[in-house]
Amino acid sequence: MIKKIKNKFSNELKIANDMVFTMGATIVMQIVLQIILYPLLNKFFGESTTGTILYFMGIVYIFPQAVGTALCNTRLISRKTMDSTNGDYSKVLAVSCVVCAAICFYAGYKEEKDILFSLLFALYTVIYAVRMYALVEFRLGKDFKGYFINHAIVSIGYLLGLACYFLFHYWLVIFFVGEVFGVVHSLVKGNIFKPEKPIGNLKKNLKNYALLMFSLLMRDGVNQYDKVVIFTLISSDLVAQYNAVSLIGKSMQMLINPVNTLIVTYLSVKGVGFTKAKFRKFAIIALGAGVAFLLICQIATPIYIKLFYSSFYDQIIHYSFIVNCGLILGFVASLFNSIIMSQGKTSIYTAIQTVWGVLYIVLAYVFTQKYSIAGLAGVAIVLNGLKLVAGIVIARITCVNDNASLSGTADNSAQIEEGAQSTEDNETISKE
């Protein structure tokens, strides 16, 4: 009995520590980017330079990020059904990086008409994609302290790159330094890029990878769509107003994304999953957190707008609840979709993302044109609400197994040990 309680407490403490490190990694990088880096660039080099940087980084956060993150998640969920090595992913990464570089070279040349810049931008996107994949080094071994250190090193690299930018006035150097630091840290820390003979099912890996990458491209494209549709159909002024009223809600995503990272990392291990009781507990906590986040948004949003955008406070504040409600519903829905993905249900996951994305793009255009921000927010509430319900139902049907154990919260100590051994076996295979 004492051993059972001790094991349960130890594993729950491990998950809590991992949560702190994962959230800390995101927060540290956002502080460097949003509070230090971009404000300084805007102050010293003006809105034109900062706007150009944000435009190109938007491209980075869609294409290269999808390449690296999709392959990282493919490797994690493959543990459910097969063994694999570095060799199963290295060639896929190489080919994907070539395609990504070609797309980003075109995007760079189309905007800047500068071959040297376009080549350097393409090279940077390759380094970024490689670093995003390399995070699997820490997620396979549940080394979230290393995950945090990697993000901290990248952030320090950004600051050093900023110092170099003041000397050379070439903005790509800022991000080059940071990403190179991150890749070097991954190389020193582990052996994720060590040459190994492939042993997995290439066809299955490619299918999962393609589905996950399509889903990520759909998600990130939709995340940028609200500003685009407002700008296109109404005005740039309303874009600024919408950005102000949605900023606190979107900032909550910084707290949700680390949870999604932990879900995929922990539940993708063979033999690990949710029992009915644990799934019910997770659902209650997730929905409760959503309500709490919405309350925080409703308190913080008026204060934020009053302090920084008082000139249009009265014009926009009445949209606060419906805008934040739509955003929070979407973030909570992503938790249950992460459960579906973690169990290797990539076809179901992609189907949900695709239906949601297509409906959002079409309906947001129609209702924003007719009802402005109220129409856009209404579409978000309805579609994200339906996505949440679908995620809960499908996750409950396809991913709950009373014979599975949830590492760190399982009630049966023998199941914990079995899950831990399964984790160790998979990690050994991936590093041999």
ROPA-92025 format. One record per residue (C-alpha): x, y, z; residue number from 1. Coordinates in steps of 0.001 Angstrom, whole numbers, plus 524288, in hexadecimal, padded with zeros to 5 digits. Layout:
ROPA-92025
<r x="X" y="Y" z="Z" pos="NUM"/>
...
END
This chain:
ROPA-92025
<r x="80000" y="80000" z="80000" pos="1"/>
<r x="80AE4" y="80962" z="803BD" pos="2"/>
<r x="81286" y="805CF" z="7F778" pos="3"/>
<r x="80664" y="80819" z="7EF3C" pos="4"/>
<r x="80450" y="815AD" z="7F505" pos="5"/>
<r x="812C4" y="818D4" z="7F3C1" pos="6"/>
<r x="8130F" y="814D3" z="7E55C" pos="7"/>
<r x="806E2" y="81CB5" z="7E273" pos="8"/>
<r x="80C3D" y="828CA" z="7E93E" pos="9"/>
<r x="8197C" y="82772" z="7E292" pos="10"/>
<r x="8138B" y="82673" z="7D503" pos="11"/>
<r x="80A08" y="831A7" z="7D73B" pos="12"/>
<r x="81565" y="839FC" z="7DBF5" pos="13"/>
<r x="81CE3" y="83677" z="7CF8A" pos="14"/>
<r x="81187" y="83AD5" z="7C6F2" pos="15"/>
<r x="8102D" y="84778" z="7CEBD" pos="16"/>
<r x="81EBE" y="84A42" z="7CD16" pos="17"/>
<r x="81DCF" y="8475B" z="7BE91" pos="18"/>
<r x="81260" y="850B9" z="7BD83" pos="19"/>
<r x="81A3A" y="85B8B" z="7C40A" pos="20"/>
<r x="825F0" y="85960" z="7BB1B" pos="21"/>
<r x="81D72" y="858C1" z="7AED2" pos="22"/>
<r x="815EF" y="86517" z="7B20B" pos="23"/>
<r x="8228E" y="86BAB" z="7B645" pos="24"/>
<r x="828AC" y="8689D" z="7A915" pos="25"/>
<r x="81D76" y="86F35" z="7A1E8" pos="26"/>
<r x="81CD1" y="87AD4" z="7AB0F" pos="27"/>
<r x="82B81" y="87D84" z="7AAAB" pos="28"/>
<r x="82BA5" y="87DC0" z="79BDD" pos="29"/>
<r x="81F80" y="8864B" z="79B02" pos="30"/>
<r x="82534" y="88FFD" z="7A4C1" pos="31"/>
<r x="8317F" y="89136" z="79C9A" pos="32"/>
<r x="829E9" y="892AF" z="78FE2" pos="33"/>
<r x="81E1E" y="89ACD" z="793E0" pos="34"/>
<r x="82382" y="8A31A" z="79EF7" pos="35"/>
<r x="831D0" y="8A4E1" z="79B44" pos="36"/>
<r x="834BA" y="8A1B9" z="78D15" pos="37"/>
<r x="82977" y="8A73E" z="78511" pos="38"/>
<r x="8278B" y="8B3A3" z="78D44" pos="39"/>
<r x="8360F" y="8B6D0" z="78C40" pos="40"/>
<r x="8360E" y="8B484" z="77D94" pos="41"/>
<r x="82A2A" y="8BD30" z="77C31" pos="42"/>
<r x="83067" y="8C7E5" z="78481" pos="43"/>
<r x="83D9F" y="8C840" z="77DD0" pos="44"/>
<r x="83A6B" y="8C45B" z="76FD8" pos="45"/>
<r x="82C3B" y="8C833" z="76E07" pos="46"/>
<r x="81F59" y="8C1DB" z="76AAD" pos="47"/>
<r x="82353" y="8BEA0" z="75CBE" pos="48"/>
<r x="82EA9" y="8B5DA" z="760C3" pos="49"/>
<r x="826E6" y="8AF9C" z="76BC2" pos="50"/>
<r x="81B59" y="8AD3E" z="762BD" pos="51"/>
<r x="82425" y="8A6A4" z="758B9" pos="52"/>
<r x="829F0" y="89DC6" z="76321" pos="53"/>
<r x="81C7E" y="89A11" z="76851" pos="54"/>
<r x="817E4" y="896EB" z="75A8D" pos="55"/>
<r x="82318" y="88D8E" z="757E9" pos="56"/>
<r x="82262" y="88784" z="76582" pos="57"/>
<r x="81401" y="884FC" z="762CE" pos="58"/>
<r x="81855" y="87CA6" z="75740" pos="59"/>
<r x="82206" y="875A1" z="76016" pos="60"/>
<r x="81785" y="872A5" z="76A1F" pos="61"/>
<r x="80F31" y="86C1C" z="75FAC" pos="62"/>
<r x="817BB" y="86427" z="7564F" pos="63"/>
<r x="82492" y="860A1" z="75D3F" pos="64"/>
<r x="81D73" y="85F31" z="76A27" pos="65"/>
<r x="813F9" y="8558D" z="76402" pos="66"/>
<r x="81F42" y="84D89" z="75E5E" pos="67"/>
<r x="826B0" y="84C49" z="76B37" pos="68"/>
<r x="81B21" y="84AE1" z="77460" pos="69"/>
<r x="813DD" y="84111" z="76BDB" pos="70"/>
<r x="81FC6" y="83832" z="76ABB" pos="71"/>
<r x="82253" y="8397A" z="7795C" pos="72"/>
<r x="81460" y="83563" z="77C7C" pos="73"/>
<r x="814E1" y="82A83" z="7724F" pos="74"/>
<r x="8207D" y="8249A" z="77946" pos="75"/>
<r x="819B2" y="825A2" z="78669" pos="76"/>
<r x="80CE0" y="81F48" z="7826A" pos="77"/>
<r x="813C0" y="81493" z="77A82" pos="78"/>
<r x="817FA" y="80EAF" z="7878D" pos="79"/>
<r x="80A09" y="809D3" z="78949" pos="80"/>
<r x="80AF4" y="8001B" z="77E2B" pos="81"/>
<r x="81915" y="7FDF8" z="77A17" pos="82"/>
<r x="8276A" y="7FF7B" z="77D43" pos="83"/>
<r x="82F79" y="80975" z="775D2" pos="84"/>
<r x="83CE1" y="80FC4" z="77546" pos="85"/>
<r x="842CB" y="81CA3" z="770E0" pos="86"/>
<r x="84410" y="816F1" z="76343" pos="87"/>
<r x="83551" y="81631" z="761B0" pos="88"/>
<r x="83459" y="824F8" z="76275" pos="89"/>
<r x="84128" y="82AD5" z="75DB1" pos="90"/>
<r x="83E4A" y="8298B" z="74F16" pos="91"/>
<r x="83056" y="82E55" z="750D1" pos="92"/>
<r x="8359F" y="83A31" z="7580B" pos="93"/>
<r x="83FBE" y="83CC7" z="74D73" pos="94"/>
<r x="835ED" y="83C31" z="74241" pos="95"/>
<r x="82C10" y="84468" z="749BB" pos="96"/>
<r x="83659" y="84EB9" z="74C8B" pos="97"/>
<r x="839CC" y="84FA6" z="73E1F" pos="98"/>
<r x="82B85" y="851D1" z="73A85" pos="99"/>
<r x="829DC" y="85B8C" z="745AD" pos="100"/>
<r x="83610" y="862F5" z="7418B" pos="101"/>
<r x="8311B" y="863F1" z="73397" pos="102"/>
<r x="823FA" y="8697B" z="7381B" pos="103"/>
<r x="82A64" y="8732C" z="74150" pos="104"/>
<r x="83470" y="87747" z="73718" pos="105"/>
<r x="82935" y="87A8C" z="72DF6" pos="106"/>
<r x="82223" y="8820A" z="738B5" pos="107"/>
<r x="82E7B" y="8899E" z="73BFF" pos="108"/>
<r x="8319C" y="88D1E" z="72DF7" pos="109"/>
<r x="82399" y="890D3" z="72ADC" pos="110"/>
<r x="823AD" y="89AD8" z="735D8" pos="111"/>
<r x="831BC" y="89FD6" z="735E6" pos="112"/>
<r x="836A0" y="89D1F" z="727F3" pos="113"/>
<r x="843E0" y="899E9" z="72E17" pos="114"/>
<r x="84A24" y="88CBE" z="72AE6" pos="115"/>
<r x="853EB" y="88D30" z="7363B" pos="116"/>
<r x="84940" y="89045" z="74023" pos="117"/>
<r x="84084" y="885B9" z="73A63" pos="118"/>
<r x="84B51" y="87B82" z="73B5A" pos="119"/>
<r x="84E55" y="87F31" z="74973" pos="120"/>
<r x="83FF8" y="87F38" z="74CFA" pos="121"/>
<r x="83E58" y="871A8" z="746F3" pos="122"/>
<r x="84A32" y="86CD8" z="74EA5" pos="123"/>
<r x="844B7" y="872A5" z="75B22" pos="124"/>
<r x="837BA" y="86BA8" z="75933" pos="125"/>
<r x="83F01" y="85EB9" z="757D4" pos="126"/>
<r x="84630" y="86111" z="764A4" pos="127"/>
<r x="83955" y="864A1" z="76B30" pos="128"/>
<r x="8328E" y="8584A" z="76639" pos="129"/>
<r x="83DFB" y="84FE4" z="76ADF" pos="130"/>
<r x="83D86" y="855F8" z="77873" pos="131"/>
<r x="82EE2" y="853B4" z="77985" pos="132"/>
<r x="830E6" y="84558" z="77617" pos="133"/>
<r x="83C9C" y="84454" z="77F48" pos="134"/>
<r x="833AE" y="8473B" z="78ADA" pos="135"/>
<r x="82FA8" y="838F2" z="789B6" pos="136"/>
<r x="83CAF" y="8360D" z="79079" pos="137"/>
<r x="8371B" y="83B70" z="79D18" pos="138"/>
<r x="82917" y="836D4" z="79B37" pos="139"/>
<r x="82CC5" y="828A1" z="798C5" pos="140"/>
<r x="833F5" y="82836" z="7A5B4" pos="141"/>
<r x="82A4A" y="83125" z="7ACC3" pos="142"/>
<r x="835C5" y="83A14" z="7AF99" pos="143"/>
<r x="82E19" y="846A2" z="7B0EF" pos="144"/>
<r x="838EC" y="84D1A" z="7B895" pos="145"/>
<r x="84143" y="84B5B" z="7AC5E" pos="146"/>
<r x="835B1" y="85043" z="7A456" pos="147"/>
<r x="8355B" y="85C9D" z="7AC98" pos="148"/>
<r x="84421" y="85E63" z="7ABC6" pos="149"/>
<r x="8436D" y="85D2C" z="79CF0" pos="150"/>
<r x="83969" y="86818" z="79C11" pos="151"/>
<r x="8413D" y="8706A" z="7A588" pos="152"/>
<r x="84D7E" y="86E80" z="79D41" pos="153"/>
<r x="84607" y="87240" z="790EB" pos="154"/>
<r x="840EF" y="87E68" z="797E1" pos="155"/>
<r x="84EA8" y="88232" z="79C2C" pos="156"/>
<r x="852EE" y="88021" z="78E21" pos="157"/>
<r x="84866" y="8898F" z="7898E" pos="158"/>
<r x="84D8E" y="893F8" z="792CC" pos="159"/>
<r x="85B80" y="891D6" z="78E16" pos="160"/>
<r x="85678" y="89238" z="7802F" pos="161"/>
<r x="84FDB" y="89F2B" z="78344" pos="162"/>
<r x="85D04" y="8A4A6" z="78772" pos="163"/>
<r x="862AE" y="8A004" z="77A7D" pos="164"/>
<r x="85765" y="8A677" z="77346" pos="165"/>
<r x="85AE3" y="8B3A0" z="77917" pos="166"/>
<r x="8685B" y="8B1B9" z="772ED" pos="167"/>
<r x="864C7" y="8ABE3" z="765B1" pos="168"/>
<r x="856B8" y="8B0AE" z="763A6" pos="169"/>
<r x="8529A" y="8A38D" z="75DE4" pos="170"/>
<r x="846E4" y="89E8D" z="76561" pos="171"/>
<r x="8483A" y="8902A" z="761CA" pos="172"/>
<r x="8545F" y="88F5F" z="76A58" pos="173"/>
<r x="84BCE" y="8910E" z="77681" pos="174"/>
<r x="84485" y="88476" z="7742F" pos="175"/>
<r x="84FC6" y="87D29" z="76DDC" pos="176"/>
<r x="857BB" y="87E0B" z="77A55" pos="177"/>
<r x="84C87" y="8797F" z="782EE" pos="178"/>
<r x="848A8" y="86DD5" z="77A85" pos="179"/>
<r x="856B3" y="86967" z="77882" pos="180"/>
<r x="858AF" y="869CA" z="7873A" pos="181"/>
<r x="84CA5" y="8612B" z="788DB" pos="182"/>
<r x="850FC" y="85718" z="77EC1" pos="183"/>
<r x="85EB9" y="85678" z="7847A" pos="184"/>
<r x="85906" y="85437" z="79202" pos="185"/>
<r x="850ED" y="848D9" z="78CC3" pos="186"/>
<r x="85D00" y="84317" z="7863D" pos="187"/>
<r x="86505" y="84421" z="792AD" pos="188"/>
<r x="85A13" y="83F54" z="79B8D" pos="189"/>
<r x="85649" y="83310" z="79428" pos="190"/>
<r x="85795" y="82AEC" z="787D9" pos="191"/>
<r x="84B13" y="82DC0" z="7807A" pos="192"/>
<r x="852E2" y="8302A" z="773FE" pos="193"/>
<r x="85BC3" y="8244F" z="77576" pos="194"/>
<r x="85B8A" y="81C15" z="768D6" pos="195"/>
<r x="85382" y="80FB2" z="76AC9" pos="196"/>
<r x="84D87" y="80555" z="76220" pos="197"/>
<r x="83ECE" y="806CC" z="75FF8" pos="198"/>
<r x="83690" y="7FC08" z="76616" pos="199"/>
<r x="828DD" y="801EA" z="7660D" pos="200"/>
<r x="81D98" y="80241" z="75C7B" pos="201"/>
<r x="820C9" y="80D68" z="7531F" pos="202"/>
<r x="81360" y="80D5F" z="74CB7" pos="203"/>
<r x="80C5A" y="80EB0" z="759B8" pos="204"/>
<r x="815B9" y="8193D" z="75E5B" pos="205"/>
<r x="813CC" y="82110" z="751ED" pos="206"/>
<r x="80516" y="82000" z="75317" pos="207"/>
<r x="8052E" y="824D9" z="76123" pos="208"/>
<r x="80EEE" y="82F8D" z="75DC9" pos="209"/>
<r x="80700" y="8347B" z="75239" pos="210"/>
<r x="7FA66" y="8349B" z="75A11" pos="211"/>
<r x="80098" y="83B98" z="7659B" pos="212"/>
<r x="80765" y="845A5" z="75D14" pos="213"/>
<r x="7FAD3" y="84886" z="755B8" pos="214"/>
<r x="7F3D5" y="84A3B" z="762C7" pos="215"/>
<r x="7FE4C" y="8538E" z="767CC" pos="216"/>
<r x="7FDFE" y="85B8D" z="75B54" pos="217"/>
<r x="7EF38" y="85C51" z="75C50" pos="218"/>
<r x="7EFAF" y="86033" z="76AAC" pos="219"/>
<r x="7FA20" y="86A9E" z="7694E" pos="220"/>
<r x="7F3FD" y="86FF6" z="75CF3" pos="221"/>
<r x="7E6E0" y="87157" z="763C9" pos="222"/>
<r x="7ED72" y="877D1" z="76F81" pos="223"/>
<r x="7F1EC" y="882C3" z="7666E" pos="224"/>
<r x="7E526" y="8836F" z="75ED9" pos="225"/>
<r x="7DD79" y="88C1C" z="76829" pos="226"/>
<r x="7E65E" y="897D6" z="765CA" pos="227"/>
<r x="7E6A5" y="89559" z="75728" pos="228"/>
<r x="7D7E0" y="894C7" z="755A4" pos="229"/>
<r x="7D5AF" y="8A101" z="75DF0" pos="230"/>
<r x="7E00B" y="8A86A" z="75649" pos="231"/>
<r x="7DA91" y="8A3F1" z="74932" pos="232"/>
<r x="7CC25" y="8A612" z="74BF2" pos="233"/>
<r x="7CBFB" y="8B198" z="75550" pos="234"/>
<r x="7D80E" y="8B9B9" z="7587C" pos="235"/>
<r x="7E5B1" y="8B9BA" z="75E31" pos="236"/>
<r x="7E0B4" y="8C1D9" z="769AE" pos="237"/>
<r x="7D78C" y="8B6EB" z="76DB7" pos="238"/>
<r x="7E2E5" y="8AD4E" z="76CEE" pos="239"/>
<r x="7E9D8" y="8B52E" z="7777B" pos="240"/>
<r x="7DD71" y="8B574" z="77FB6" pos="241"/>
<r x="7DB42" y="8A6CB" z="77E36" pos="242"/>
<r x="7E97A" y="8A42E" z="7817F" pos="243"/>
<r x="7E7EC" y="8ABEE" z="78E22" pos="244"/>
<r x="7DB70" y="8A53E" z="7928F" pos="245"/>
<r x="7E0A0" y="8978D" z="78F53" pos="246"/>
<r x="7EE8A" y="898FA" z="79473" pos="247"/>
<r x="7EC0B" y="8943A" z="7A256" pos="248"/>
<r x="7E431" y="888A0" z="79D6C" pos="249"/>
<r x="7EEA3" y="884DB" z="793A1" pos="250"/>
<r x="7F8F5" y="88646" z="79E36" pos="251"/>
<r x="7F21F" y="87B38" z="7A56D" pos="252"/>
<r x="7F6BC" y="8726E" z="79A69" pos="253"/>
<r x="8044B" y="8735E" z="7A065" pos="254"/>
<r x="7FEDE" y="86BBD" z="7ABF1" pos="255"/>
<r x="7F758" y="861ED" z="7A3A1" pos="256"/>
<r x="80210" y="85E43" z="799E2" pos="257"/>
<r x="80B4C" y="858B5" z="7A456" pos="258"/>
<r x="8002F" y="85013" z="7A929" pos="259"/>
<r x="7FE3D" y="84AF7" z="79B59" pos="260"/>
<r x="80CD0" y="8480D" z="79AD0" pos="261"/>
<r x="80BFA" y="84003" z="7A752" pos="262"/>
<r x="7FFCA" y="838D6" z="7A2BB" pos="263"/>
<r x="80623" y="8342B" z="79621" pos="264"/>
<r x="812FE" y="830F8" z="79D08" pos="265"/>
<r x="80D2E" y="828F2" z="7A819" pos="266"/>
<r x="801BC" y="82259" z="7A15B" pos="267"/>
<r x="8092D" y="81E6E" z="7950C" pos="268"/>
<r x="810E5" y="81439" z="79CC5" pos="269"/>
<r x="80CBF" y="80637" z="79A03" pos="270"/>
<r x="80363" y="80118" z="7A467" pos="271"/>
<r x="8006D" y="80E89" z="7A9F6" pos="272"/>
<r x="7F2EA" y="8147D" z="7A90D" pos="273"/>
<r x="7E6C3" y="81902" z="7B04C" pos="274"/>
<r x="7DD8B" y="8110E" z="7B8A3" pos="275"/>
<r x="7CF5F" y="81596" z="7B91A" pos="276"/>
<r x="7D15F" y="81BB2" z="7C677" pos="277"/>
<r x="7DDBD" y="822D1" z="7C284" pos="278"/>
<r x="7D7B1" y="827C4" z="7B5EC" pos="279"/>
<r x="7CBF6" y="82CE9" z="7BD7D" pos="280"/>
<r x="7D52A" y="833C0" z="7C6F6" pos="281"/>
<r x="7DD05" y="8398F" z="7BBB6" pos="282"/>
<r x="7D0A0" y="83E77" z="7B503" pos="283"/>
<r x="7CBCB" y="84518" z="7C16B" pos="284"/>
<r x="7D8FC" y="84BA1" z="7C3AF" pos="285"/>
<r x="7DA0A" y="84FF9" z="7B570" pos="286"/>
<r x="7CC5A" y="855CE" z="7B530" pos="287"/>
<r x="7CE6E" y="85C19" z="7C27A" pos="288"/>
<r x="7DB29" y="8621A" z="7BDD9" pos="289"/>
<r x="7D40B" y="86768" z="7B1F2" pos="290"/>
<r x="7CA12" y="86E39" z="7BA9F" pos="291"/>
<r x="7D504" y="873AB" z="7C322" pos="292"/>
<r x="7DC6F" y="878A5" z="7B73D" pos="293"/>
<r x="7D026" y="87F3C" z="7B219" pos="294"/>
<r x="7CE2F" y="88632" z="7BF1C" pos="295"/>
<r x="7DC62" y="88AAB" z="7BEFE" pos="296"/>
<r x="7DAA0" y="88FD9" z="7B128" pos="297"/>
<r x="7CE6F" y="8973C" z="7B500" pos="298"/>
<r x="7D5AA" y="89DD8" z="7C019" pos="299"/>
<r x="7E285" y="8A06D" z="7B90A" pos="300"/>
<r x="7DD9A" y="8A485" z="7AB89" pos="301"/>
<r x="7D6AE" y="8B12A" z="7AFC7" pos="302"/>
<r x="7E270" y="8B505" z="7B7FB" pos="303"/>
<r x="7EBD7" y="8B269" z="7ACC5" pos="304"/>
<r x="7E3D5" y="8BA09" z="7A2BE" pos="305"/>
<r x="7E187" y="8C551" z="7AC23" pos="306"/>
<r x="7F027" y="8C67C" z="7AED0" pos="307"/>
<r x="7F57C" y="8C4F3" z="7A113" pos="308"/>
<r x="7EA4C" y="8C794" z="79790" pos="309"/>
<r x="7E15E" y="8D109" z="79EAB" pos="310"/>
<r x="7DE50" y="8D848" z="791F6" pos="311"/>
<r x="7D54B" y="8CD67" z="78D3B" pos="312"/>
<r x="7D19C" y="8C71C" z="79A49" pos="313"/>
<r x="7C31B" y="8CA27" z="79900" pos="314"/>
<r x="7C2A8" y="8C54F" z="78AED" pos="315"/>
<r x="7C815" y="8B7C0" z="78D96" pos="316"/>
<r x="7C63C" y="8B3CE" z="79BD2" pos="317"/>
<r x="7B87F" y="8AE4A" z="799CF" pos="318"/>
<r x="7BE78" y="8A3B4" z="79129" pos="319"/>
<r x="7C750" y="89EDB" z="79C16" pos="320"/>
<r x="7BEFA" y="89384" z="7A0EE" pos="321"/>
<r x="7BB45" y="88D7E" z="793D5" pos="322"/>
<r x="7C90E" y="88ED4" z="78E3F" pos="323"/>
<r x="7CF8C" y="888D6" z="79A3B" pos="324"/>
<r x="7C528" y="87E4F" z="79B58" pos="325"/>
<r x="7C7E0" y="879BC" z="78D72" pos="326"/>
<r x="7D686" y="879A9" z="78FC0" pos="327"/>
<r x="7D5E0" y="87234" z="79C94" pos="328"/>
<r x="7CCB2" y="867EF" z="796E3" pos="329"/>
<r x="7D6AE" y="865B4" z="78C1E" pos="330"/>
<r x="7E202" y="8643E" z="7958B" pos="331"/>
<r x="7DAB1" y="85A94" z="79E46" pos="332"/>
<r x="7D68E" y="852D3" z="79236" pos="333"/>
<r x="7E4E5" y="8518B" z="78E7A" pos="334"/>
<r x="7E768" y="849E9" z="79B19" pos="335"/>
<r x="7DE19" y="83F09" z="79727" pos="336"/>
<r x="7E322" y="83F10" z="78932" pos="337"/>
<r x="7F0D4" y="83D18" z="78EA9" pos="338"/>
<r x="7EBEC" y="830E8" z="795A6" pos="339"/>
<r x="7E6B0" y="82BB6" z="788BA" pos="340"/>
<r x="7F3AF" y="82E7A" z="781EF" pos="341"/>
<r x="7FB9C" y="82866" z="78CFC" pos="342"/>
<r x="7F4C2" y="81B66" z="78AD6" pos="343"/>
<r x="7F8DC" y="81B12" z="77C90" pos="344"/>
<r x="7EB4C" y="81E91" z="7775D" pos="345"/>
<r x="7F12F" y="827B8" z="76D59" pos="346"/>
<r x="7E66D" y="825D2" z="76335" pos="347"/>
<r x="7DBEE" y="8299E" z="76D01" pos="348"/>
<r x="7E426" y="834F1" z="771F8" pos="349"/>
<r x="7E663" y="83A18" z="76435" pos="350"/>
<r x="7D80A" y="8386B" z="76092" pos="351"/>
<r x="7D3EA" y="840B5" z="76C40" pos="352"/>
<r x="7DDE9" y="84B39" z="7691E" pos="353"/>
<r x="7DA45" y="84B73" z="75AAB" pos="354"/>
<r x="7CB8A" y="84C52" z="75C89" pos="355"/>
<r x="7CD3C" y="856B2" z="76704" pos="356"/>
<r x="7D712" y="85E7C" z="75EF6" pos="357"/>
<r x="7CF3A" y="85E7F" z="75257" pos="358"/>
<r x="7C289" y="8621F" z="75940" pos="359"/>
<r x="7C961" y="86CE1" z="760D3" pos="360"/>
<r x="7CF72" y="87305" z="754BA" pos="361"/>
<r x="7C298" y="87307" z="74D38" pos="362"/>
<r x="7B96E" y="87707" z="75848" pos="363"/>
<r x="7C2AB" y="88126" z="75E00" pos="364"/>
<r x="7C33C" y="887EE" z="750CD" pos="365"/>
<r x="7B474" y="88801" z="74F3E" pos="366"/>
<r x="7B0E3" y="88C37" z="75D06" pos="367"/>
<r x="7BBEE" y="89616" z="75EAD" pos="368"/>
<r x="7B77E" y="89CBA" z="75232" pos="369"/>
<r x="7A9A0" y="89D7B" z="7577F" pos="370"/>
<r x="7AB72" y="89F62" z="76639" pos="371"/>
<r x="7B990" y="8A418" z="767F0" pos="372"/>
<r x="7C0B9" y="89F6D" z="7744E" pos="373"/>
<r x="7B415" y="89A25" z="77A2D" pos="374"/>
<r x="7B285" y="89119" z="76E7E" pos="375"/>
<r x="7C0A3" y="88C6E" z="76F34" pos="376"/>
<r x="7BFA4" y="889E0" z="77DCC" pos="377"/>
<r x="7B2A5" y="882E4" z="77C1E" pos="378"/>
<r x="7B876" y="879A3" z="77214" pos="379"/>
<r x="7C3DD" y="876D9" z="77B42" pos="380"/>
<r x="7BAAC" y="873CC" z="7869C" pos="381"/>
<r x="7B221" y="86A7B" z="77EBB" pos="382"/>
<r x="7BD0B" y="8634C" z="77780" pos="383"/>
<r x="7C667" y="86281" z="782F4" pos="384"/>
<r x="7BB32" y="85E20" z="78BAB" pos="385"/>
<r x="7B7C0" y="85345" z="7820D" pos="386"/>
<r x="7C630" y="84FC2" z="780E3" pos="387"/>
<r x="7C6F8" y="84EA6" z="78FB2" pos="388"/>
<r x="7BB0D" y="845D1" z="7907F" pos="389"/>
<r x="7C013" y="83D5A" z="78546" pos="390"/>
<r x="7CD83" y="83C92" z="78B9B" pos="391"/>
<r x="7C7F0" y="83821" z="798A8" pos="392"/>
<r x="7BF04" y="82DED" z="7929D" pos="393"/>
<r x="7C914" y="82868" z="78914" pos="394"/>
<r x="7D407" y="82858" z="79338" pos="395"/>
<r x="7CAF9" y="8214C" z="79CAA" pos="396"/>
<r x="7C724" y="81707" z="79292" pos="397"/>
<r x="7D45F" y="81481" z="78C35" pos="398"/>
<r x="7DE80" y="8177E" z="7969A" pos="399"/>
<r x="7D92A" y="812A1" z="7A39B" pos="400"/>
<r x="7DD56" y="80526" z="7A838" pos="401"/>
<r x="7DB7B" y="80047" z="7B613" pos="402"/>
<r x="7E725" y="7F71B" z="7B44D" pos="403"/>
<r x="7F02C" y="80296" z="7B122" pos="404"/>
<r x="7F81E" y="80A47" z="7BAF9" pos="405"/>
<r x="7FA8F" y="818D9" z="7BB59" pos="406"/>
<r x="808AE" y="81A7B" z="7BF55" pos="407"/>
<r x="8091E" y="8233D" z="7CB15" pos="408"/>
<r x="7FAEF" y="821F2" z="7CEFF" pos="409"/>
<r x="7F7A7" y="813B1" z="7CE24" pos="410"/>
<r x="7F220" y="80D90" z="7DA4F" pos="411"/>
<r x="7F8BF" y="80093" z="7D837" pos="412"/>
<r x="8074D" y="800C2" z="7DB2B" pos="413"/>
<r x="809D2" y="7F4D2" z="7D2D4" pos="414"/>
<r x="803F4" y="7FBF0" z="7C73B" pos="415"/>
<r x="80CC0" y="80780" z="7C9F5" pos="416"/>
<r x="818C2" y="7FEE8" z="7C9E7" pos="417"/>
<r x="8143D" y="7F832" z="7BD5B" pos="418"/>
<r x="811F1" y="8054C" z="7B6C0" pos="419"/>
<r x="81F2B" y="80A49" z="7BB4D" pos="420"/>
<r x="825DA" y="7FE03" z="7B630" pos="421"/>
<r x="81EEF" y="7FFBB" z="7A924" pos="422"/>
<r x="823DA" y="80DAF" z="7A8A7" pos="423"/>
<r x="831D1" y="80970" z="7AB86" pos="424"/>
<r x="8314F" y="7FEC2" z="7A12A" pos="425"/>
<r x="82C94" y="8082B" z="796B6" pos="426"/>
<r x="8367C" y="81274" z="79A6C" pos="427"/>
<r x="8416D" y="8085A" z="799E1" pos="428"/>
<r x="83D24" y="80411" z="78C4A" pos="429"/>
<r x="83CB5" y="8121B" z="78794" pos="430"/>
<r x="84A73" y="814ED" z="78C5B" pos="431"/>
<r x="85191" y="8084D" z="788D7" pos="432"/>
END
